[in-house]
Amino acid sequence: MTQYAILIYEAPSYYETMPPEGWGAVVDAHNVFTKQVVEHGGSITGGGALAPVTRATTIKVGTVTDGPFVESTEALLGYYTVEARDLDHAIELAKLCPATGGGVEVRPIVDPSTSPF
């Protein structure tokens, strides 16, 4: 099994305008996703929700800047790390990941003891 990151990109405004009961529905959808990963033969090895981009700090070439570095309508708001048989299996699992306010990206996690390419 290989590890993959499922990166969740969504519009922060989606959550800023969400009614309080909406957050419970988001949490429920992610709980369903974590069960589905196992049902589909994968496993979750980590993950988490990220604070809003307004609380980000960017460091580039030694310069520290408050806030996100790139202006975008979508931002990285959360992630999962999963074990999957191969990329096709990781994509199958990622399609199950709730990202109503955007989409997800799948990337292999590089083993530092081997070449990433």
C-alpha positions as CSV (number, residue, x, y, z in Angstrom):
1,M,0.0,0.0,0.0
2,T,1.2,3.5,-0.8
3,Q,0.3,6.7,1.1
4,Y,-1.5,9.5,-0.6
5,A,-2.6,13.0,0.5
6,I,-6.1,14.0,-0.2
7,L,-6.0,17.8,-0.1
8,I,-9.3,19.6,0.3
9,Y,-9.6,22.9,-1.5
10,E,-12.7,25.0,-0.9
11,A,-13.9,28.6,-1.0
12,P,-13.5,30.0,2.5
13,S,-16.6,32.0,1.9
14,Y,-18.6,28.8,1.8
15,Y,-18.0,28.3,5.5
16,E,-18.1,32.0,6.4
17,T,-21.8,32.2,5.3
18,M,-22.8,28.7,6.5
19,P,-25.5,28.7,9.2
20,P,-24.4,27.1,12.5
21,E,-26.3,23.8,11.8
22,G,-24.4,23.5,8.5
23,W,-21.1,22.7,10.4
24,G,-22.7,19.6,11.9
25,A,-23.7,18.4,8.4
26,V,-20.1,18.9,7.3
27,V,-18.7,16.9,10.2
28,D,-21.3,14.1,9.5
29,A,-20.2,14.0,5.9
30,H,-16.6,13.5,6.9
31,N,-17.5,10.8,9.3
32,V,-19.2,9.0,6.5
33,F,-16.2,9.5,4.3
34,T,-13.8,8.0,6.9
35,K,-16.0,4.9,7.1
36,Q,-16.3,4.6,3.3
37,V,-12.5,4.6,2.9
38,V,-12.2,1.4,5.0
39,E,-15.2,-0.1,3.2
40,H,-13.4,0.5,-0.1
41,G,-10.2,-1.2,1.1
42,G,-8.1,1.8,2.1
43,S,-7.1,3.2,5.5
44,I,-6.8,6.7,6.9
45,T,-3.4,7.4,8.4
46,G,-4.0,11.1,9.4
47,G,-5.7,14.3,8.6
48,G,-7.2,17.4,9.9
49,A,-9.1,20.6,9.3
50,L,-7.0,23.8,8.9
51,A,-7.7,27.2,10.4
52,P,-9.0,29.9,8.0
53,V,-6.4,31.4,5.6
54,T,-6.9,34.7,7.5
55,R,-4.9,33.0,10.3
56,A,-2.1,31.8,8.0
57,T,1.5,33.0,8.0
58,T,3.6,32.7,4.9
59,I,7.3,32.5,4.8
60,K,9.1,33.0,1.4
61,V,12.8,33.5,1.0
62,G,13.1,34.4,4.7
63,T,10.3,37.0,4.6
64,V,7.3,36.4,6.9
65,T,3.9,37.7,5.8
66,D,0.6,37.5,7.7
67,G,-2.1,35.8,5.7
68,P,-2.0,33.6,2.6
69,F,0.6,34.2,0.0
70,V,-1.6,33.6,-3.1
71,E,-4.9,35.3,-3.8
72,S,-7.4,32.6,-4.8
73,T,-11.1,31.8,-4.6
74,E,-10.2,28.4,-3.0
75,A,-7.8,27.6,-0.3
76,L,-6.4,24.4,1.3
77,L,-8.8,23.9,4.2
78,G,-8.1,20.3,5.2
79,Y,-6.5,17.1,4.3
80,Y,-6.4,13.3,4.8
81,T,-3.5,10.9,4.4
82,V,-4.7,7.5,3.2
83,E,-3.1,4.2,2.3
84,A,-4.3,2.9,-1.1
85,R,-3.3,0.1,-3.4
86,D,-2.3,2.5,-6.2
87,L,-3.2,5.9,-7.6
88,D,-6.4,4.7,-9.2
89,H,-7.5,3.4,-5.8
90,A,-6.5,6.7,-4.1
91,I,-8.6,8.6,-6.7
92,E,-11.6,6.3,-6.0
93,L,-11.3,7.1,-2.3
94,A,-10.8,10.8,-3.0
95,K,-14.0,10.9,-5.0
96,L,-15.8,10.0,-1.8
97,C,-14.3,13.0,0.1
98,P,-16.9,15.7,0.8
99,A,-15.8,19.1,-0.6
100,T,-19.0,20.8,-1.3
101,G,-17.4,24.3,-1.5
102,G,-14.7,23.2,-3.9
103,G,-12.8,20.0,-4.8
104,V,-9.9,17.7,-3.8
105,E,-6.5,17.0,-5.0
106,V,-4.7,13.6,-4.7
107,R,-0.9,13.5,-4.4
108,P,1.4,10.6,-3.6
109,I,3.4,11.0,-0.4
110,V,7.1,10.8,-1.2
111,D,9.2,8.3,0.7
112,P,12.3,10.4,1.6
113,S,14.5,7.3,1.4
114,T,13.8,7.0,-2.4
115,S,13.7,9.5,-5.3
116,P,10.4,11.4,-5.5
117,F,10.5,11.0,-9.3
